[in-house]
Amino acid sequence: MIFAAGLGTRLKPLTDSMPKALVPIAGKTLLQHNLERLASQGFTDIVINIHHFSDQIRQFLRENDNFGLNIMLSDESAELLDTGGGIKNAKEWLSNEPFLVHNVDILSNADLAGLYAKHCQNNSLATLLVSERNTSRYLLFDDGMRLKGWINKASGETKSPFLEFCAEEYLPFAFSGIHVISPDIFRSMHNYPSRFPIMDFYLNEAEKHLIQGVVAHNLIMVDVGKIDSLQEVEMIFEKEIKPIYPS
């Protein structure tokens, strides 16, 4: 599943006339980069959630024959459902087997097939790709890489479902926006509202369910988030990431 429904407010004014998914980087849209990358890793069935300028995404996919993939569109035109709600809304396509979730504005050299295989080998509800990237917000894991909580190091705010939680006891890693989820998650989402963030769900459910992290060493990742960093992102992509993407 590709998250492509967001308003892309950090990429204004580009996103005043197009969805974030169609912002071009190095000659291709973000959506095309990610579809081709997923296809090269063996993924053939793709769900894309849409909201902002959804008709443009529909037209782009039609004009490119869905890039040879089996693509389903989860339409959130009536209401943006956030990441957790977006997954819940796409249940009809995602409830039969583990599925990988990928933010459309993330470009990386991550081993997506390897992450999927690791998830299938463990017994976790979700497997999150994390790294040692510098950021202000970190997920916190124990020595076995089980999710224990979250911290904003800038503000000192923490979150955890565990009663005897001490943030300093755990390993901090940055989330990549890439994760693999068991279809069992839909049973746990049953009592959640139509709109909610997936990270809040993970932090609420981490005590009841096994949610694990997998550390991506030597991860090269760019978050195409801000209009003033697009040129820098293109340079990093061309030099560091493009060589492992399909031509």
C-alpha positions as CSV (number, residue, x, y, z in Angstrom):
1,M,0.0,0.0,0.0
2,I,1.3,3.4,-1.0
3,F,0.1,6.4,1.1
4,A,-0.6,9.1,-1.5
5,A,-3.7,10.8,-0.1
6,G,-2.0,13.6,1.8
7,L,-2.3,17.3,1.0
8,G,1.4,17.8,0.7
9,T,1.3,21.2,2.5
10,R,5.1,21.3,3.0
11,L,5.5,21.2,-0.8
12,K,3.3,24.3,-1.5
13,P,3.0,26.0,-4.0
14,L,3.6,22.9,-6.1
15,T,0.8,21.0,-4.4
16,D,-1.7,23.9,-5.0
17,S,-2.1,22.4,-8.5
18,M,-1.1,18.7,-8.2
19,P,-1.0,15.9,-5.6
20,K,2.2,15.2,-3.8
21,A,2.4,11.8,-5.5
22,L,2.9,13.5,-8.9
23,V,5.7,15.9,-7.8
24,P,8.6,15.2,-10.2
25,I,12.0,14.1,-8.9
26,A,14.8,13.4,-11.4
27,G,12.4,13.2,-14.3
28,K,9.8,10.9,-12.8
29,T,6.9,11.5,-10.4
30,L,7.3,10.2,-6.8
31,L,4.5,7.7,-7.5
32,Q,6.3,6.3,-10.5
33,H,9.6,6.0,-8.6
34,N,7.8,4.0,-5.9
35,L,5.7,1.8,-8.2
36,E,8.8,0.9,-10.2
37,R,10.8,0.2,-7.1
38,L,8.1,-2.0,-5.6
39,A,7.7,-3.9,-8.9
40,S,11.5,-4.5,-9.0
41,Q,11.3,-6.0,-5.5
42,G,8.5,-8.5,-6.6
43,F,5.4,-6.6,-5.5
44,T,2.6,-6.8,-8.1
45,D,-0.6,-5.9,-6.2
46,I,-0.7,-2.3,-5.1
47,V,-3.3,-0.3,-3.2
48,I,-3.0,3.5,-3.4
49,N,-5.1,5.8,-1.2
50,I,-6.1,9.0,-2.9
51,H,-7.7,12.3,-1.8
52,H,-5.9,15.5,-2.9
53,F,-6.3,16.0,-6.7
54,S,-7.3,12.3,-6.9
55,D,-8.5,12.7,-10.6
56,Q,-4.9,13.5,-11.6
57,I,-3.6,10.3,-10.0
58,R,-6.4,8.3,-11.8
59,Q,-5.5,9.9,-15.1
60,F,-1.7,9.4,-14.6
61,L,-2.2,5.7,-13.9
62,R,-4.5,5.3,-16.9
63,E,-2.1,7.0,-19.2
64,N,0.7,4.6,-18.0
65,D,-1.4,1.4,-18.0
66,N,-0.8,1.1,-14.2
67,F,2.8,0.5,-15.0
68,G,1.9,-3.2,-15.6
69,L,0.7,-3.6,-12.0
70,N,-2.6,-4.6,-10.5
71,I,-3.5,-1.4,-8.8
72,M,-6.5,-0.7,-6.6
73,L,-7.5,2.8,-5.5
74,S,-8.7,3.4,-2.0
75,D,-10.7,6.6,-2.4
76,E,-10.7,9.0,0.5
77,S,-12.1,12.0,-1.5
78,A,-14.8,12.5,1.1
79,E,-12.5,12.6,4.1
80,L,-8.8,12.2,4.7
81,L,-8.5,9.2,7.1
82,D,-4.9,9.6,8.3
83,T,-2.5,6.7,8.1
84,G,-4.2,4.2,10.4
85,G,-7.7,5.1,9.0
86,G,-6.3,4.8,5.5
87,I,-5.2,1.2,6.2
88,K,-8.4,0.3,7.9
89,N,-10.4,1.8,4.9
90,A,-8.5,-0.5,2.5
91,K,-9.2,-3.7,4.4
92,E,-11.0,-5.3,1.5
93,W,-7.8,-5.5,-0.4
94,L,-5.3,-6.1,2.5
95,S,-6.9,-8.6,4.7
96,N,-5.7,-11.9,3.1
97,E,-1.9,-11.7,3.6
98,P,0.9,-9.6,5.1
99,F,1.2,-6.3,3.3
100,L,4.0,-3.6,3.0
101,V,3.1,0.0,3.5
102,H,5.2,2.8,2.0
103,N,4.9,6.6,2.1
104,V,4.9,8.1,-1.4
105,D,7.3,10.8,-0.4
106,I,10.1,8.4,0.7
107,L,12.8,7.4,-1.7
108,S,15.4,4.9,-0.4
109,N,17.7,2.0,-1.1
110,A,15.8,-0.1,1.4
111,D,15.6,-3.9,0.8
112,L,11.8,-4.0,0.6
113,A,11.6,-7.7,-0.3
114,G,14.0,-8.5,2.5
115,L,11.9,-6.6,5.0
116,Y,8.7,-8.4,3.9
117,A,10.5,-11.8,4.2
118,K,11.7,-11.0,7.7
119,H,8.2,-10.1,8.8
120,C,6.8,-13.4,7.4
121,Q,9.5,-15.2,9.5
122,N,8.5,-13.6,12.8
123,N,5.2,-13.6,14.7
124,S,4.7,-9.8,15.0
125,L,1.7,-7.8,14.2
126,A,3.9,-5.2,12.4
127,T,7.5,-5.0,11.4
128,L,8.9,-1.4,11.2
129,L,12.0,-0.4,9.2
130,V,14.1,1.9,11.3
131,S,17.5,3.4,11.2
132,E,20.0,5.5,13.2
133,R,19.1,8.6,11.3
134,N,19.3,11.9,13.2
135,T,15.8,13.3,14.0
136,S,14.0,14.7,17.0
137,R,11.4,11.9,17.3
138,Y,12.4,8.3,17.9
139,L,10.8,5.0,18.4
140,L,12.1,3.2,21.5
141,F,12.9,-0.6,21.4
142,D,14.2,-3.1,23.9
143,D,17.2,-5.4,23.2
144,G,15.0,-7.8,21.2
145,M,13.8,-4.9,19.1
146,R,10.3,-4.9,20.5
147,L,8.6,-1.6,20.4
148,K,8.3,0.0,23.8
149,G,7.5,3.6,23.3
150,W,8.3,6.9,21.6
151,I,10.2,10.1,22.5
152,N,10.5,13.6,21.2
153,K,14.0,14.5,22.3
154,A,13.4,18.2,21.6
155,S,10.5,18.5,23.9
156,G,11.1,15.6,26.2
157,E,7.6,14.2,25.6
158,T,7.3,10.4,25.7
159,K,4.5,7.9,25.0
160,S,4.3,4.2,26.0
161,P,1.6,1.7,26.9
162,F,3.9,0.1,29.5
163,L,3.3,1.2,33.1
164,E,6.9,1.0,34.2
165,F,8.4,2.9,31.3
166,C,11.7,4.7,31.4
167,A,12.8,6.1,28.0
168,E,16.5,6.0,28.9
169,E,16.4,2.2,29.2
170,Y,15.6,1.7,25.5
171,L,17.2,2.0,22.1
172,P,16.2,4.9,20.0
173,F,15.7,4.5,16.2
174,A,14.1,6.7,13.5
175,F,11.1,5.3,11.6
176,S,11.5,5.2,7.9
177,G,7.8,5.3,6.8
178,I,8.1,1.7,5.6
179,H,6.5,-1.2,7.4
180,V,5.0,-4.6,6.9
181,I,1.8,-5.5,8.6
182,S,-0.1,-8.7,9.4
183,P,-3.7,-8.8,8.3
184,D,-4.5,-9.7,11.9
185,I,-4.2,-6.0,12.5
186,F,-7.8,-5.4,11.3
187,R,-9.2,-7.3,14.3
188,S,-7.4,-4.9,16.6
189,M,-8.5,-1.9,14.5
190,H,-12.2,-2.8,14.8
191,N,-12.8,-0.4,17.7
192,Y,-10.8,2.4,16.3
193,P,-12.5,5.4,14.6
194,S,-12.4,5.9,10.9
195,R,-9.6,8.4,11.2
196,F,-6.4,7.8,13.3
197,P,-2.6,7.8,12.9
198,I,-1.0,4.3,12.5
199,M,1.8,5.3,14.9
200,D,-0.7,6.1,17.7
201,F,-2.2,2.7,17.0
202,Y,1.2,1.0,17.3
203,L,2.0,2.9,20.6
204,N,-1.4,2.0,22.0
205,E,-1.2,-1.7,21.1
206,A,2.5,-2.4,21.7
207,E,1.9,-4.0,25.1
208,K,-0.8,-6.4,23.8
209,H,0.8,-7.3,20.5
210,L,4.4,-7.8,19.3
211,I,5.5,-4.9,17.2
212,Q,9.1,-5.2,16.1
213,G,11.7,-3.0,14.5
214,V,14.3,-4.0,11.9
215,V,17.4,-1.8,11.7
216,A,18.4,-0.9,8.2
217,H,22.1,-0.5,8.2
218,N,23.6,1.8,5.5
219,L,20.2,3.0,4.7
220,I,20.1,5.9,2.3
221,M,16.8,7.7,2.4
222,V,15.3,11.0,1.3
223,D,12.1,12.4,2.6
224,V,10.7,14.6,-0.2
225,G,8.9,16.9,2.2
226,K,9.8,20.6,1.7
227,I,9.8,22.8,-1.3
228,D,13.1,24.4,-0.5
229,S,14.9,21.1,-0.3
230,L,13.8,19.6,-3.6
231,Q,17.0,20.5,-5.4
232,E,19.1,18.9,-2.6
233,V,16.8,15.9,-2.7
234,E,17.3,15.5,-6.4
235,M,21.1,15.6,-6.0
236,I,21.1,12.9,-3.3
237,F,18.7,10.8,-5.3
238,E,20.7,11.0,-8.5
239,K,24.0,10.2,-6.7
240,E,23.1,7.8,-3.9
241,I,19.7,6.1,-4.7
242,K,19.0,6.2,-8.4
243,P,21.7,3.5,-9.2
244,I,19.6,0.9,-7.4
245,Y,16.3,2.0,-9.0
246,P,15.0,0.6,-12.3
247,S,16.1,2.7,-15.2
